[in-house]
Amino acid sequence: MAEGDEELRDLYRDVLLDYFRSASHRGRVDPADVAGEGKNPLCGDEVRLTARVSDGRFAALRFEGHGCVISQASTAILAEAVEGLTLDEAGRTAEAFKDRMLGRKTFDDCPPGLEDARSLEGVARFPVRIKCAVLPWNTLLVGLKARREGTGAAVFEEAA
């Protein structure tokens, strides 16, 4: 491994730990215009997203839950990335993230707002951990779908 690669890995690890430890975006929005709950029974990760929508945009997005550094950091990255976006933009951002984690696209061409998500790029080499990273993004997508369909809060559960 080249020295620059090791420095980059250390930087990404630090970014993930900063997001994991941050209290920013933690909590609950009540009442919520968009809500979703995600669970990964394989590892025990759980995330609850609640959001307020104003003028068709995410005015506030908060999360609660517990799990590994990867799932919690990914949730914090999501909250930061989609706050201020329209619901459609947030959905496209979630799909763009998933495309990169699932190897359909590379992180070399991250759309605006997903720059810090690149810190999760190394997770893609470990298929069992990919579910940890995409859990909050799938939770957002089911929450958006529930809002469109008027069904209230949605639950996303990873297949074991």
Protein Blocks (a to p, Z undefined) as FASTA:
>chain_A
ZZklmmmmmmmmmmmmmmmmpmghiacddddfbdcddddfknopacddddddeehiafbd
cdeddddfklmmmmmmmmmmmgopafklmmmmmmmmmmmmnopacfklccehilmmmmmm
mmmmmmklmmmmmmmmmmmmmmmmmmmnonopadddddZZ
